[in-house]
Amino acid sequence: MSQETIQTQVAVIGGGPGGYPAAFHAADLGLEVTMIDEGAKPGGVCLFRGCIPSKALLHAAGVVHHARDAEQFGVSFGDPEIDIQKLASWKGSVVKKLTDGLAFLAKKRKVNFVQGRAVLDGPGSATVETQNGPVKVEFEKAILATGSSPVVLPFLPKSSRVMDSTAALELSDLPSKLLVIGGGYIGLELGHVYASIGSRVTVVEMLSELIPGADQDLVKVLQKNLKGEFDQIRLKTKATKVEEVSDGLKVAFEDENGKTSEETFDKILVAVGRKPNTKDIGLENTSIEVDKKGFIVSDEQRRTSEPNIYAIGDAAGEPMLAHKATYEGKIAAEACAGKKSAYDAQAVPAVIFTDPEIAWCGMSQAEAESKGIEVKVCPFPWAASGRSLTLGRKDGLTKLIFEKESGRLLGGGLVGHGAGELIGELVHAIEMGSTATDLAWSIHPHPTLSETIMEAAEMFEGKATSFFK
């Protein structure tokens, strides 16, 4: 039986938030496209096992918190009853609806979808292992969008009690005591979910702060809330040994002073980061280079050292965020079509969907100062926001970072209810080269949380309508 061969102009390897936008955009530009992914439908980790299912659960967690918060202004619902199976089913229905939609869009665009694992044979072809045997895909150009996988800690036992983010999202049961190893995006978001639905959560982070890389005056607002929600937040501490025992997992800890302790948990969630999926995909059969972290090296068009092959998303470097992958996917698709598009983003937003949310973009204060840029930092506390107070929340902060001489916005962040929905304005302002005057004199609707951006910009001149310092 002869091996099936598919010939295509563009092969997109990976169907996640980088791959499927790349495939769709290339098809919209008139190119013949074949998209290859191990899943039965496009979507990748983000839609099936990451962004979407986690945000569905985070919404449920938010409802629980809002119900509890409502007691302060006279509305009481009583203790929520949580049906874990129904919650998991609802989460699954959201994922199905979105991935079914992507399959429909692929078909409408006449994108040929091949389910299987692709390995490059060379710079012009790949072999895909499918359920029906190997399929050879010959291409003129290819876009690698192979994504990333959770980092595995070697000292952990192989046990159903040890979860990565994928397993945690399954909600197979509710652990009474959960240890989260890692104080970044994934650890805090999923720790927040489990704490909201009844688990006692401990977070351990070996560094001195949560969410390294974010300005800590924003993080401290979130951390104050999490201290009331989690059992423990243990910084400058690492888990050194884990042993499975009859009643759970016995964990040995060591703090910055070398002091050791032990505690037993029902389950552990490992959230110490992700690594690019660049091994075992046939890169050695090409001239494609990877850096010391395993990321594929590419230029501003996301072209690799193999001139007809492009790399995008988590496989191509940090930040490892879905929306950055989508942006890169569109650039790579346009480059395949001969257009002069290039990666020139000035601000990539980051959002952590805890309660409160925290979001930032552009240059952080620490980064600006490390580059010797003289800045003026303009914070506006949400305790002075009328809309924030009507929501029963005063724990937020909007922080804008301006170049002192020109007043140009370099970066900014927000922490508070709905921060993730507000960060887009700062991204747009940075991309447009907006100044403090531009933001301060743009009329924002009242009463809204978006006004905090306007008033933070007013602070550039030393005063804001609703706040005097």
Summary of the structure (lengths in Angstrom):
residues: 469
radius of gyration: 23.8
end to end distance: 79.1
largest distance: 79.5
contacts: 1634
relative contact order: 0.12
helix: 34%
strand: 29%
